């Protein structure tokens, strides 16, 4: 790796660290996939219940609120402030998404912004060549295999504020427990509502494993699809794009071009009709006083950044 990149906080893991990273990533990829296959079999054979589907949808919503509102807009970008109890709730629900511990998540995401679609970006689809086969490889790499890379983003460089907060570090350390909570909660609810061990098991399958698989596939499209396909109303000197389908599935995260233009904004939408459910939720929480000091660009700032033809 070039010394310039290493000096920016990108380091090569030792063999033990690499084994831990890859085991964690492969577990996150494969176990939810197995659970999803079981869920599909239950659907095809007519054994799915309304409770199963309700748990899938409700836990999907918890999953994305935790990631988009908590890990992303609050922790990584400081787009608003909130109380300690609500911050703790966001850190727990964000960790339940099984996208990695807090320090890993924040450091990786901030590194992505610093090197967006350039050498050093941990998951750009645009660094592998422009021939069709190379483009397909890049999209695939940016979607999942990047998590198996021997590279690591130094927490002290990309997330020193998180590293200095003992409460947040504790949430980072409790990551395995919060992931297990995200599996145990739908299992417990399924068992209570359905009144049987089987309903607890299907609650685990739909609200736990299948939810993680489906939601994270959508989330990982933000780093792959949304840096290849979509509209680019702002010239960000990268390939970030607004993809409405991904935005709908990810509560607004698919508005990547907007987000890269204004990374500290609590909204990813810059027009009222753009799909950004998380931005709407944060605005509502702001009116209730749950969050405050909401950051967003004014109309003049948006106009200055917009491409001339937009």
C-alpha positions in Angstrom: 0.0 0.0 0.0 1.3 3.5 -0.8 2.8 5.3 2.2 0.5 8.3 1.5 -2.6 6.1 2.0 -1.1 4.5 5.1 -0.4 7.9 6.6 -4.1 8.8 6.3 -5.0 6.0 8.6 -5.4 3.0 6.3 -3.5 0.1 7.7 -3.0 -3.6 6.9 -4.3 -6.0 9.5 -2.1 -8.6 11.1 -3.1 -12.3 10.4 -5.0 -12.6 13.7 -7.0 -9.4 13.1 -7.7 -10.4 9.5 -9.1 -13.8 10.6 -11.4 -12.1 13.1 -12.6 -9.5 10.6 -13.3 -12.2 7.9 -15.0 -14.5 10.3 -17.3 -11.7 11.5 -18.1 -10.6 7.9 -18.7 -14.1 6.6 -21.0 -14.9 9.6 -22.9 -11.7 8.8 -23.2 -12.7 5.2 -24.0 -16.4 5.5 -26.2 -17.0 8.5 -28.8 -14.4 7.5 -28.8 -16.0 4.0 -29.6 -19.4 5.5 -32.4 -17.8 7.5 -33.7 -16.2 4.4 -33.8 -19.5 2.5 -35.8 -21.0 5.4 -38.2 -18.0 5.3 -38.7 -18.5 1.6 -39.4 -22.1 2.1 -42.0 -21.3 4.7 -43.6 -18.8 2.4 -43.7 -21.2 -0.6 -45.2 -23.9 1.5 -47.8 -21.7 3.0 -46.5 -21.8 6.5 -45.9 -18.1 7.0 -48.2 -16.2 9.5 -49.2 -12.6 9.7 -47.1 -12.3 12.9 -44.0 -13.5 10.9 -44.6 -10.8 8.3 -45.3 -8.1 10.9 -42.1 -8.9 12.7 -40.1 -8.8 9.4 -41.5 -5.4 8.5 -41.3 -3.9 12.0 -37.8 -5.1 12.6 -36.8 -3.9 9.2 -37.9 -0.4 10.2 -36.1 -0.6 13.5 -33.0 -1.8 11.6 -32.9 1.2 9.2 -33.8 3.8 11.8 -30.9 2.6 13.9 -28.5 2.7 11.0 -29.7 5.8 9.1 -30.7 8.0 12.0 -28.3 6.6 14.6 -25.0 5.4 13.2 -25.1 7.5 10.0 -26.6 10.9 10.5 -26.2 11.3 14.2 -22.9 9.5 15.0 -20.9 9.6 11.8 -21.9 13.1 10.6 -23.2 14.9 13.8 -26.2 16.2 11.9 -28.2 16.8 15.1 -27.9 16.5 18.8 -29.9 14.5 21.3 -30.2 13.2 24.8 -28.1 10.5 26.3 -31.0 8.0 26.6 -32.0 8.5 23.0 -28.4 8.3 21.8 -28.1 5.0 23.7 -31.3 3.7 22.0 -30.0 4.6 18.6 -26.6 2.9 19.2 -28.4 -0.3 20.3 -30.8 -0.4 17.4 -28.0 0.5 15.0 -25.8 -2.3 16.3 -28.7 -4.7 16.0 -28.4 -4.3 12.2 -25.2 -6.4 12.3 -23.2 -4.0 10.1 -20.2 -4.0 12.4 -19.2 -2.4 15.7 -19.5 1.4 16.2 -15.9 2.3 15.7 -15.6 0.1 12.6 -18.8 1.6 11.1 -18.0 5.2 11.7 -14.3 5.0 10.7 -15.2 3.1 7.5 -17.9 5.5 6.6 -15.8 8.7 7.2 -13.0 7.2 5.2 -15.4 6.5 2.4 -16.3 10.3 2.3 -12.7 11.4 2.5 -11.6 9.2 -0.5 -14.9 8.9 -2.3 -14.4 6.9 -5.6 -10.6 7.5 -5.3 -7.8 5.3 -4.0 -8.5 4.7 -0.3 -12.3 4.4 -0.7 -13.1 1.1 1.1 -16.0 0.2 -1.2 -16.0 2.1 -4.4 -17.3 0.2 -7.5 -15.3 2.6 -9.8 -11.7 1.6 -9.1 -11.5 -1.7 -11.0 -11.6 -0.5 -14.7 -14.3 0.5 -17.1 -14.7 -2.5 -19.4 -18.0 -4.4 -18.8 -16.4 -7.2 -16.9 -14.4 -4.8 -14.8 -17.5 -2.8 -14.0 -19.4 -5.9 -12.9 -16.5 -6.9 -10.7 -16.4 -3.5 -9.2 -20.1 -3.5 -8.4 -19.8 -6.9 -6.8 -16.7 -5.9 -4.8 -18.4 -2.7 -3.5 -21.5 -4.6 -2.5 -20.0 -7.3 -0.3 -16.4 -8.6 -0.8 -14.8 -5.3 0.4 -15.7 -6.4 3.9 -13.1 -9.2 3.6 -10.3 -6.8 2.7 -7.0 -7.0 4.7 -7.2 -3.2 5.0 -8.6 -1.5 8.1 -9.5 2.1 8.9 -7.7 3.4 12.0 -10.1 4.5 14.6 -7.8 7.1 16.0 -7.7 8.8 12.6 -11.2 8.5 11.4 -13.2 8.2 14.7 -11.2 9.9 17.5 -14.4 11.5 18.9 -16.0 8.1 19.3 -12.9 6.6 20.7 -12.7 9.3 23.3 -16.3 8.7 24.5 -16.3 5.9 27.1 -20.1 5.4 26.7 -19.8 4.9 22.9 -16.8 2.6 23.3 -18.9 0.5 25.6 -21.6 0.2 23.0 -18.8 -0.8 20.5 -17.7 -3.5 22.9 -21.3 -4.7 23.5 -21.8 -5.1 19.7 -22.2 -9.0 19.8 -24.7 -8.6 22.6 -26.8 -6.0 20.7 -26.7 -8.2 17.6 -28.0 -11.2 19.6 -30.7 -8.9 21.1 -31.8 -8.1 17.5 -32.3 -11.8 17.1 -33.8 -12.6 20.5 -36.4 -9.7 20.4 -38.4 -11.0 17.4 -38.1 -14.6 18.6 -39.5 -13.5 22.0 -42.3 -11.5 20.4 -43.1 -14.3 18.0 -43.3 -16.8 20.9 -45.5 -14.5 23.1 -47.9 -13.6 20.2 -48.0 -17.1 18.7 -47.9 -18.9 22.0 -45.6 -21.8 20.9 -41.9 -22.6 20.4 -42.5 -22.9 16.7 -43.8 -19.3 16.5 -40.7 -18.2 18.4 -38.5 -19.9 15.9 -40.3 -18.4 12.9 -40.1 -15.0 14.6 -36.3 -15.5 14.8 -36.2 -16.5 11.1 -38.3 -13.6 9.8 -37.7 -10.8 12.2 -34.1 -11.7 12.9 -32.2 -13.5 10.2 -34.2 -12.7 7.1 -34.6 -9.1 8.2 -30.8 -8.7 8.5 -30.2 -10.3 5.1 -32.9 -8.2 3.2 -32.1 -4.9 5.0 -28.4 -5.2 4.6 -28.6 -6.2 1.0 -30.5 -2.9 0.5 -28.0 -1.0 2.6 -25.0 -2.3 0.7 -26.6 -1.1 -2.5 -25.9 2.4 -1.3 -22.1 1.8 -1.7 -22.4 -0.2 -4.9 -25.5 0.8 -7.0 -25.6 4.4 -5.8 -22.1 5.0 -6.9 -22.8 3.8 -10.4 -26.5 4.4 -11.4 -28.7 7.4 -10.9 -29.0 11.1 -11.2 -26.2 13.5 -10.2 -27.7 17.0 -9.6 -24.5 18.1 -7.7 -20.9 18.0 -8.9 -19.2 16.2 -6.0 -16.1 15.2 -7.9 -17.1 11.6 -7.4 -19.6 9.1 -8.8 -22.2 9.4 -6.1 -25.8 9.3 -7.5 -29.4 9.6 -6.4 -31.1 6.3 -6.9 -34.8 6.5 -5.9 -35.4 2.8 -5.7 -32.5 2.3 -3.3 -33.6 5.5 -1.4 -37.1 4.0 -0.9 -35.7 0.7 0.4 -33.1 2.4 2.7 -35.2 5.3 4.2 -33.4 7.9 2.1 -29.8 6.6 2.1 -30.0 6.1 -1.7 -29.9 9.9 -2.2 -26.1 9.6 -2.3 -25.4 12.5 -4.6 -27.4 14.8 -2.3 -25.7 13.4 0.8 -22.2 13.8 -0.6 -23.0 17.4 -1.5 -24.2 18.1 2.0 -22.8 15.3 4.3 -23.7 17.1 7.6 -27.3 17.6 6.7 -29.9 15.7 8.7 -31.9 15.4 5.4 -30.7 13.7 2.3 -33.6 15.0 0.3 -33.2 18.6 -1.0 -36.6 18.7 -2.6 -39.8 17.8 -0.8 -40.7 14.9 -3.1 -37.4 13.1 -2.8 -37.9 9.9 -0.7 -36.1 10.4 2.6 -38.1 8.7 5.4 -35.3 9.1 7.9 -35.2 12.9 7.3 -38.9 13.1 7.8 -38.6 11.2 11.1 -35.7 13.3 12.4 -37.7 16.5 11.6 -40.6 15.1 13.5 -38.4 14.2 16.4 -37.1 17.7 16.3 -40.6 19.2 16.6 -41.1 16.9 19.7 -37.9 18.1 21.3 -36.3 14.6 21.2 -33.5 15.9 18.9 -32.2 19.4 18.4 -29.6 21.6 16.6 -30.6 20.0 13.3 -28.2 20.9 10.5 -29.3 21.4 6.9 -28.3 23.7 4.0 -30.4 26.7 3.1 -31.9 27.3 -0.3 -29.0 29.5 -1.4 -26.4 26.9 -0.5 -28.3 24.2 -2.4 -28.6 26.5 -5.5 -24.8 27.3 -5.4 -23.9 23.6 -5.4 -26.4 22.5 -8.1 -25.2 21.8 -11.6 -26.1 24.6 -14.0 -28.7 22.5 -16.0 -30.5 21.3 -12.9 
